[in-house]
Amino acid sequence: MMVRRIAFLVLLWLPVFACSACAAPDKGITRLGYSIQVGAFSEVKNAERLTAKLQDKGIEAFYFKRENGLFAVRFGDFPTRSEAQKNARKVASEQGIDSYFIAPPLRAPLKVRSDNQKSPGKDLPTRKPGRGDMGYIAARTAERFVGIPYQWGGSTVVDGMDCSGFVRAVYNLCGVNIPRTSGEQYRVGRGVDRGELADGDLVFFGTSEEKISHVGIYVGNNQFVHAPRRGEDIKISSMDSGYSKKYIGARRYF
């Protein structure tokens, strides 16, 4: 009798477990926790130098231009403020950093699930234009990088990672973690038809869906921001430029 009762309870529990698994967020897109920010550099080279030192220590870091025009370096993804503080003190001591700032998680909406629809533009979540829209924020954040001679990870990273590292840094600043490589980034999120592109969508280029070689962030007016190649300035290009022949598709994560 007891065995039958346990079996019955298990059968009742399994559908609940299955439904919870179906509702789980996409594994490639997660909300960023607490991160560490250091520096207020007037020269980008100083921010680049610190980023390279952290990268050489195995710490995934990136530098960016703040709204006040100064450059800062950010790294880390910690579940609690206390854990971020602990790691910040350790890195500050090792690198001779005088001060740091613990950046709290941003409450970015993560409602988009990955799919394999043949018509990716269908049933897209409504995008509300304006300063409160995370896509808008991502696009404006990307524009702040324009003119910076970006080099993801100093000299330790292989060619081709700068473009994906750049868009990953932008999304990180918006409170969202996306995969590291352009190919992995293309396989998560939701597909977007070219005619439905909106601020913050990632646009991908290559010879096929299996061979993605470049990625940028759409910023409206048929333009996207990207890191063209290693060591070059981040810039804005037209979707109708030479990249158009290699356009593969776009993905949305907000």
TAQUI-V822154 format. One record per backbone hydrogen bond with DSSP energy under -0.5 kcal/mol. NH is the residue of the N-H (numbers start at 1). CO is the residue of the C=O. E is the energy in kcal/mol with one decimal. If there is no record, write none. Layout:
[[NH CO E] [NH CO E]]
This chain:
[[5 1 -2.0] [6 2 -2.2] [7 3 -2.5] [8 4 -2.3] [9 5 -2.2] [10 6 -2.3] [11 7 -2.1] [12 8 -1.9] [13 9 -1.9] [14 10 -2.3] [15 11 -0.8] [16 12 -0.7] [17 13 -2.2] [18 14 -2.7] [19 15 -2.5] [20 16 -2.1] [21 17 -2.0] [22 18 -2.0] [23 19 -1.5] [24 21 -1.1] [29 26 -1.4] [30 177 -1.8] [32 175 -2.6] [34 78 -3.1] [35 103 -2.2] [36 75 -3.2] [37 101 -3.1] [38 73 -2.8] [41 71 -2.8] [46 43 -0.9] [47 43 -1.1] [48 44 -2.7] [49 45 -2.4] [50 46 -1.9] [51 47 -2.3] [52 48 -2.4] [53 49 -1.9] [54 50 -2.2] [55 51 -2.6] [56 52 -2.4] [57 53 -0.8] [57 54 -0.6] [58 55 -2.0] [59 54 -2.6] [60 58 -0.6] [61 59 -0.9] [62 74 -2.0] [64 72 -2.2] [66 64 -0.6] [66 70 -3.4] [69 66 -2.0] [71 41 -3.5] [72 64 -2.2] [73 38 -2.8] [74 62 -2.8] [75 36 -2.2] [76 60 -0.8] [78 34 -2.8] [84 80 -1.7] [85 81 -2.8] [86 82 -2.3] [87 83 -2.1] [88 84 -2.5] [89 85 -2.4] [90 86 -1.6] [91 87 -2.6] [92 88 -2.8] [93 89 -2.0] [94 90 -2.1] [95 91 -2.7] [96 92 -0.9] [97 92 -2.1] [101 37 -2.8] [103 35 -2.7] [103 101 -0.7] [104 102 -0.6] [108 106 -1.8] [111 109 -0.6] [115 189 -0.7] [120 118 -0.6] [122 119 -1.9] [124 121 -0.8] [128 126 -0.5] [129 127 -0.7] [133 130 -1.5] [137 133 -2.1] [138 134 -2.6] [139 135 -2.3] [140 136 -2.5] [141 137 -2.3] [142 138 -2.3] [143 139 -1.8] [144 140 -0.9] [144 141 -0.7] [145 142 -1.5] [146 143 -1.0] [147 234 -3.0] [148 145 -2.4] [150 148 -2.0] [150 232 -0.7] [154 151 -1.6] [156 153 -1.8] [161 158 -1.4] [164 160 -0.5] [165 161 -2.6] [166 162 -2.2] [167 163 -1.8] [168 164 -2.0] [169 165 -2.0] [170 166 -2.0] [171 167 -2.3] [172 168 -2.2] [173 169 -2.0] [174 170 -0.9] [175 172 -1.8] [176 171 -2.7] [177 30 -3.4] [178 176 -0.5] [185 181 -2.5] [186 182 -1.8] [187 183 -0.8] [187 184 -0.5] [188 185 -1.0] [190 252 -2.2] [192 250 -1.8] [196 193 -1.9] [197 194 -1.2] [200 218 -2.7] [201 198 -2.1] [202 251 -2.4] [203 216 -2.4] [204 249 -3.1] [205 214 -2.6] [206 246 -2.7] [207 211 -1.6] [208 211 -0.6] [211 208 -1.0] [213 205 -2.7] [214 205 -1.8] [216 203 -2.0] [217 225 -2.7] [218 201 -3.2] [218 216 -0.5] [219 223 -2.4] [220 223 -0.6] [223 220 -1.4] [224 237 -2.5] [225 217 -2.8] [226 235 -2.3] [228 226 -0.8] [228 233 -0.5] [231 150 -1.1] [232 229 -2.3] [234 148 -2.4] [235 226 -2.3] [237 224 -2.7] [239 222 -3.0] [241 238 -1.7] [244 241 -2.0] [245 242 -0.7] [246 243 -1.8] [247 244 -1.2] [248 204 -2.9] [249 204 -1.2] [250 192 -0.6] [251 202 -2.2] [252 190 -2.2]]
